[in-house]
Amino acid sequence: MIGLSSGRGGMPVTEGELASHYVGRAYVRAVVRAGGTPLVLPSVDEDVDAVVDATLELLDGLVLSGGCDLSPELYGGPPKAALDADPVRDRFELALLAGARERGIPVLGICRGMELINVAYGGTLRDGVEHPAARDAHSPELGSMRVHNVGVVPETLAREVFGRSEVDATCVHHQAPARIGEGLVASVVAADGSVEAVEDRESRVLGVIWHPELGLDRAPTHQLVYDWVVREARRPAPARVPA
């Protein structure tokens, strides 16, 4: 059972716009292809701790999905750094991550999820990431986007997951880690120096700043991170680690 965190937004309906929770279908597809059962997790703003505790009792793995920017006050950033922050989602997902680490539940962070992992470990973010060397590509789910090659650091969890020294990554983000959180390792780095993945091997936490699920039909490497979290979810949890 793999939990998928979700965003909050307005869904167009006949009567106007309905306040809703959402997650991209590609996340669901990637988890199912890996052999997991996806469970979408709405960000709640009431009884957060109780809901998080009850939710984690159901999960074997957790995927922190992409979406809006993190609230800058979480890492000491300027207010203008956030285009569309959602403090409710921030609080809920930080609690999910902390609880998952305490229980030894493997965690995969995607884009915003990777940034949240870095901030939760005490890291910071920087704005204005553009990757000028990226090339144009197309995704059925998102349409036009850009991709670039990124280097996978030897002797890291990411290297084990991808099995190669270089992978292609989508450029759908405008922020990236600045200071890496304590206890994390930068395991994928772009040619321009931007950190594209962070990991805590001992706690089974891996975050990538690109969207592998948007490239499932473009290259087989994109499925591998979802295969990893489902594979780890089947293994017994290690001893609990204080988050």
C-alpha positions as CSV (number, residue, x, y, z in Angstrom):
1,M,0.0,0.0,0.0
2,I,1.7,3.2,-1.2
3,G,0.4,6.6,-0.1
4,L,0.3,9.4,-2.6
5,S,0.2,12.9,-1.1
6,S,-2.1,15.3,-3.0
7,G,-2.5,19.0,-3.7
8,R,-5.5,21.3,-3.0
9,G,-7.1,23.4,-5.7
10,G,-10.3,24.2,-7.5
11,M,-11.9,21.7,-9.9
12,P,-14.2,23.1,-12.6
13,V,-17.7,21.8,-12.3
14,T,-21.0,22.8,-13.9
15,E,-21.9,25.1,-11.0
16,G,-18.5,26.8,-10.9
17,E,-15.4,25.7,-9.1
18,L,-15.3,22.9,-6.4
19,A,-12.6,23.0,-3.8
20,S,-10.8,19.6,-4.3
21,H,-7.8,17.4,-3.7
22,Y,-5.8,16.2,-6.7
23,V,-2.9,14.1,-7.8
24,G,-1.6,13.4,-11.3
25,R,-2.7,10.2,-12.9
26,A,0.9,9.4,-13.9
27,Y,1.8,8.9,-10.2
28,V,-0.9,6.2,-9.9
29,R,0.2,4.5,-13.1
30,A,3.8,4.4,-12.0
31,V,2.9,2.9,-8.6
32,V,0.6,0.3,-10.2
33,R,3.3,-0.7,-12.7
34,A,5.7,-1.2,-9.9
35,G,3.3,-3.6,-8.2
36,G,1.9,-1.3,-5.5
37,T,-1.6,-0.3,-4.6
38,P,-1.9,3.5,-4.6
39,L,-3.8,5.3,-1.9
40,V,-4.4,9.1,-2.4
41,L,-3.9,11.1,0.8
42,P,-5.8,14.4,1.1
43,S,-4.1,17.2,3.1
44,V,-6.3,17.9,6.1
45,D,-6.4,21.0,8.2
46,E,-8.1,19.5,11.2
47,D,-6.9,16.8,13.7
48,V,-3.7,16.6,11.6
49,D,-1.7,14.4,14.0
50,A,-4.5,11.9,14.5
51,V,-5.2,11.6,10.8
52,V,-1.4,11.2,10.0
53,D,-1.0,8.5,12.7
54,A,-4.1,6.6,11.4
55,T,-2.9,7.0,7.8
56,L,0.6,5.7,8.4
57,E,-0.8,2.6,10.0
58,L,-2.2,1.7,6.6
59,L,0.9,2.4,4.5
60,D,3.9,0.4,3.5
61,G,5.4,3.2,1.5
62,L,4.9,6.9,0.8
63,V,5.3,9.1,-2.2
64,L,5.4,12.9,-1.6
65,S,4.1,14.3,-4.9
66,G,4.9,17.5,-6.8
67,G,2.8,20.7,-6.7
68,C,2.9,24.1,-5.2
69,D,5.9,25.8,-3.7
70,L,6.8,25.4,0.0
71,S,6.1,28.2,2.3
72,P,9.3,30.3,2.5
73,E,9.1,30.7,6.2
74,L,9.9,27.0,6.6
75,Y,13.4,27.6,5.4
76,G,14.0,31.3,6.0
77,G,13.4,32.3,2.4
78,P,12.0,35.6,1.1
79,P,8.2,35.8,0.8
80,K,8.5,36.3,-3.0
81,A,10.1,32.9,-3.4
82,A,6.7,31.2,-3.2
83,L,4.4,31.4,-6.2
84,D,1.5,29.5,-4.7
85,A,2.4,28.1,-1.2
86,D,-0.1,26.1,0.7
87,P,0.7,26.0,4.5
88,V,-2.0,23.4,5.1
89,R,-0.3,21.0,2.7
90,D,3.1,21.8,4.1
91,R,2.1,20.9,7.6
92,F,0.3,17.7,6.7
93,E,3.2,16.4,4.5
94,L,5.9,17.4,7.0
95,A,4.0,15.4,9.6
96,L,3.6,12.4,7.1
97,L,7.4,12.5,6.5
98,A,8.3,12.7,10.1
99,G,5.9,9.8,11.0
100,A,7.2,7.7,8.1
101,R,10.8,8.1,9.2
102,E,9.9,7.2,12.8
103,R,8.2,4.0,11.5
104,G,10.8,3.1,9.0
105,I,8.4,3.5,6.0
106,P,10.3,4.2,2.8
107,V,9.7,7.6,1.2
108,L,10.0,8.8,-2.3
109,G,9.8,12.6,-2.9
110,I,9.0,14.0,-6.4
111,C,9.8,17.7,-7.2
112,R,8.1,19.5,-4.4
113,G,8.4,16.3,-2.4
114,M,12.1,16.3,-2.8
115,E,12.3,20.0,-1.8
116,L,10.1,19.2,1.3
117,I,12.5,16.4,2.3
118,N,15.5,18.8,2.1
119,V,13.7,21.5,4.1
120,A,12.5,18.9,6.7
121,Y,16.2,17.9,7.2
122,G,17.1,21.6,7.8
123,G,18.1,22.5,4.3
124,T,17.1,25.6,2.2
125,L,15.9,26.3,-1.3
126,R,17.0,28.7,-4.0
127,D,14.8,30.3,-6.7
128,G,15.3,31.0,-10.4
129,V,16.5,27.6,-11.6
130,E,16.2,27.5,-15.4
131,H,18.7,24.9,-16.8
132,P,19.5,26.7,-20.1
133,A,21.1,23.6,-21.7
134,A,17.8,21.7,-21.5
135,R,16.1,20.5,-24.7
136,D,12.4,20.4,-25.7
137,A,10.4,17.3,-25.1
138,H,6.7,16.3,-24.9
139,S,4.7,14.5,-22.3
140,P,1.2,13.2,-22.9
141,E,0.2,14.3,-19.4
142,L,1.7,17.7,-19.4
143,G,2.4,18.7,-23.0
144,S,5.5,20.7,-23.8
145,M,8.4,20.5,-21.3
146,R,12.2,20.4,-21.2
147,V,14.6,17.7,-20.3
148,H,18.3,17.6,-19.6
149,N,20.9,15.0,-18.7
150,V,22.0,14.8,-15.0
151,G,24.8,12.9,-13.4
152,V,24.3,10.2,-10.8
153,V,26.9,10.2,-8.1
154,P,28.8,6.9,-7.6
155,E,28.2,4.8,-4.5
156,T,24.9,6.3,-3.7
157,L,21.4,4.9,-3.4
158,A,20.4,6.8,-6.5
159,R,23.2,5.0,-8.4
160,E,21.9,1.7,-7.2
161,V,18.4,2.6,-8.3
162,F,19.2,3.8,-11.7
163,G,22.2,1.6,-12.4
164,R,23.9,4.2,-14.5
165,S,26.0,7.3,-14.3
166,E,23.6,9.6,-16.2
167,V,19.8,9.9,-16.6
168,D,17.5,12.4,-18.3
169,A,15.4,14.6,-16.1
170,T,12.4,16.9,-16.8
171,C,12.7,20.6,-16.0
172,V,9.3,21.5,-14.5
173,H,10.7,23.3,-11.4
174,H,11.9,26.8,-10.7
175,Q,13.4,26.0,-7.3
176,A,16.1,23.7,-6.1
177,P,18.1,22.9,-2.9
178,A,20.5,25.5,-1.8
179,R,21.9,24.2,1.5
180,I,21.5,20.4,1.7
181,G,19.8,19.3,4.9
182,E,21.8,17.6,7.6
183,G,21.9,13.8,7.1
184,L,21.1,14.0,3.4
185,V,23.5,13.3,0.5
186,A,23.2,15.0,-2.9
187,S,23.2,12.0,-5.2
188,V,22.2,13.5,-8.6
189,V,23.7,16.7,-9.9
190,A,23.1,18.6,-13.1
191,A,25.9,20.0,-15.2
192,D,25.1,23.5,-14.0
193,G,25.6,22.4,-10.4
194,S,21.9,22.1,-9.4
195,V,21.2,19.3,-7.0
196,E,18.6,17.1,-8.6
197,A,18.3,14.3,-5.9
198,V,18.9,13.9,-2.2
199,E,18.8,10.8,-0.1
200,D,19.0,9.4,3.4
201,R,19.9,5.7,2.7
202,E,19.6,4.6,6.4
203,S,16.1,5.9,6.6
204,R,15.1,4.8,3.1
205,V,14.3,8.3,1.9
206,L,15.0,9.3,-1.7
207,G,13.9,12.6,-3.4
208,V,14.3,13.6,-7.1
209,I,13.5,17.0,-8.3
210,W,12.2,15.9,-11.7
211,H,9.0,14.0,-12.6
212,P,9.9,10.5,-13.6
213,E,6.3,9.5,-13.9
214,L,6.0,12.0,-16.9
215,G,8.6,10.0,-18.8
216,L,7.4,6.5,-18.3
217,D,7.0,6.0,-22.1
218,R,10.1,7.9,-23.0
219,A,12.8,5.9,-21.1
220,P,12.7,2.8,-18.9
221,T,14.8,4.5,-16.2
222,H,11.9,6.7,-15.1
223,Q,10.0,3.8,-13.7
224,L,12.9,2.7,-11.5
225,V,12.3,5.1,-8.6
226,Y,8.7,3.8,-8.2
227,D,10.0,0.3,-8.5
228,W,12.4,1.1,-5.6
229,V,9.8,2.5,-3.2
230,V,7.4,-0.4,-3.8
231,R,10.3,-2.9,-3.5
232,E,11.4,-1.3,-0.2
233,A,7.8,-1.3,1.0
234,R,7.8,-5.1,0.9
235,R,10.8,-5.3,3.1
236,P,10.6,-5.3,6.9
237,A,11.0,-1.8,8.4
238,P,14.4,-1.2,10.1
239,A,14.7,0.1,13.7
240,R,12.8,3.4,14.2
241,V,14.8,6.6,13.6
242,P,13.8,9.8,15.5
243,A,12.8,12.4,12.8
